[in-house]
Amino acid sequence: MASRDSAHIEITPEVLLKAYSCGIFPMAENADDPALYWIEPELRGIIPLDGFHVPARLARTVRAERFTVVCDRDFEAVIDGCAEPAPGRSRTWINGRIRTLYRRLFDIGHCHTVEVYDRDALVGGLYGVSLGRTFFGESMFHRVRDASKIALVHLVARLRVGGFKLLDTQFVTQHLKTFGATEVQRRQYHKLLADALVGEADFAVFPLETPLPGAIAVAHAAARTK
């Protein structure tokens, strides 16, 4: 389900957070179209935090610490990366309004990034929205192999330790299925969301700009709830 929003109607960060709390998120048709569409899929993608799967090869890569992983250092660079053309994606849905809205959410502490660096070069990452004990994943990118996957492992470790209950991926791709992503019906999603919006979680449970050792990230991300 989608509804079109006029390009002339201002959407504030408060309105955006209210939409997320109702299970709705915005997207644009393309970067050149100023209009936004409010999306509420019938089937919603989630990654159960107690069932996150880290493939063995990826776990070795994360533990090797070839890359440095930090959070919330450079929002603009991350959204630039997410807006870049990529194989199979010649156009982006991230328009100027999306950039402005999520920058404002970032400024008030409701939007976060996970950033993967090779020395000083940003080679991958992701961003999303934090509300209550829910993290709504928005977009991810990579410029070198495994960089976005490494970001996801670090994200899940942070969410699990920080007390989050729901990781919303919006949609499910084959890529996300390898980590345990699944689809739930809209009614079930709303129940999960209502539960996860109660209480507070701590995205900064690990220091944001201090690299987290890869072995610790894998241990927390791949843990299972008994």
N, C-alpha and C positions, 0 to 999 in steps of 0.2 A: 504494500500500500504506500502511495506517495502523494503528496499534495504540494503544489507550487506556491512559493512565497514571492511576493512582489519585490523587485530590486529596490523599491523606494521605502519599504517598511524597515525601520531599524530593529535589529535583533540585539538585545543587550546580553551580557554574560549571564545575568539572572534568568532571562527567558530561555537561554540555551540550556542552562542547568535544569530548569523546570522540565524542558522537553526530554532531556536524558532521564529524568526521574520518572517520566511517563512512558519510557521505552521508545522514544522517537529521536532520530538524529538527522542532521542536515547533510546534504551533498549538493554539488553543482553539476550541471550537465557537462561543462568543460571549463577550462580556465578563462575563456573569453566571455562566458555568459555570467552576468552579475546576479542572476536569479538563483535562489536556493530551493531545493526540494526537500520536504520533510519525509523521511523514510521510516516505515515501520514494517519490517518483513514478516511474512506469515511464519517462516522458519528462521529462527535466530541462531547465529553461530556463537558458541561459547567454548572455552577450554576449562573443564573441571580442574580446579587447582589441586585437588587431591589425586588427580589421575594424569598429571602432566608427564609425558614420555620424552626422555632425552636419548636420542639414538647414540649408540656406543661411540661411533666415530666423532660425532659432534661433542660428546662429553670429553673425549681426549683433546679435541681442539680447544674447548673452553679452558680446560685445566692447563694447557700448554702456555696460555697467556701471551700469545703472539701479539694480541691487541690489548689496548687499554680501554676499559669500559667505565664511564661515569654517567651521571644524570644531571639534567637541567643546566648544562653549561652553555649551550648555544642553540636556543629554540629556532632561530631564523635559519641556521644552517641545516637543521633537521628537516624543517618543512620544505626548504629548497630541495633537499635530497628526495623527499617523498613526492615532490611535484615533477621530478625529472622524468623524461621518457625512459622506458625500459623495454626489454624484449617482450613483445606481446602487448605493449601499452605505449602507443605513440602519443596519446593525449592524456592530460591529467584532469581530475575533477576538482583540484584545489585552485579556487579562484581568489581574487583579492579579498572578498568578504570572508571567506573561510580563513585566510591568513590573519586578517584583523581580529576576527572573533576569537580564534584560538590563542592568539598572542595576548589578548586581554584576559582570557582564562588563565594563561600561564602567569601573567603578572599578579593575579590574585590567588595563585596557588592551587588551581583546580586542573591545570594541564601540566603534564610532565613529559620529559624526554628520557630515552636511554640512548647513549651515544657511544659508538665504537670507533676508536682511533688507531691508526697505524702511525705511530709517532705523532706528528702534528696534523695529519690528514684525517678528516672525518670520512670513514669508509662504509658506514652503515648506521642504522638506528631506527627508532620508532618514536611515536608520540601518541598520547591518549589522554583521556579525561578521568579524573579521580573524583568520586562523589560517594560519601558514606564509606561503605566497605566494598564498593564496586569500582573496577577499572574498565573503562570503555576504550578498547584499542581502536585507534583511528587509521593509522597508516604506518608502513615500514618500508625501508629501502636498503639496498646494498650496492656497493661499488666493487667489492671483492667477494670472493666465495665465502659463504657462511656468516658474513657480518651481521645480517639481519637476524639470523638464527641465534647467534651469540647474544644479541640484544634481547631476544625473547627469553632465553634461558635466564639472563640476569634480571629481567622484569619479573618473571614468575618467582624467582628466589626472593625478591624484594616484597612481592605481594603476599607470599605465604608467610614470611616472617613478620610482615607488617600488619597482619590481621585481616587481610582482604578475604572476601568470600566468593566473589564472582568476577571472572574475566570474560568480558563480552568482546567477541571478535566481529560482530555484525553479521558477517557471512562466513561460510566455510569453504576453503579451497583445498585442493589436494595437498598443497604444501603444509597447511595447518593441520590436516588430518594426521600427518606423521607425528604430531605432538599430542594427539588425543582430542583434537577439536571435534565437536559434534553439533548437530542441529536439534533444537527443541521447538516445539510448537509455541505460538505467541502466548497462549494462556499460561503454559508452564513457565515461559520466560518471565512473565509478569509476576508470578509467584516468587521465583528466584530473585528477581530484582527487588521486590518489596522487602524481602528478608534481608538482602544485602545492603539496602539503603539505611537500615537501622544501625546506629552506632557509628564509631569512627575508626578508621584504619590509619596507619602511619607509613606513607610512601618513603619518608626519610628515616626509616628504621635503621638503615645503614647510611653513613655520611654520603651526601649526594655527589660531591666532587672528589671523593677519595676512592680510587679504584678498589673494587671488591675482588679479592683473590678468586680465580676461576674455580678452584677446588671447592671453595665455600659456596659459590653460586650453584654449582652442579649438585652439591650435597643437599642444599635447601630446595632447589627446584624439583629434583627428582624424588624427593621424599614422599612417602605414602602415609596417609592418615590411617591409623589403626582403628 
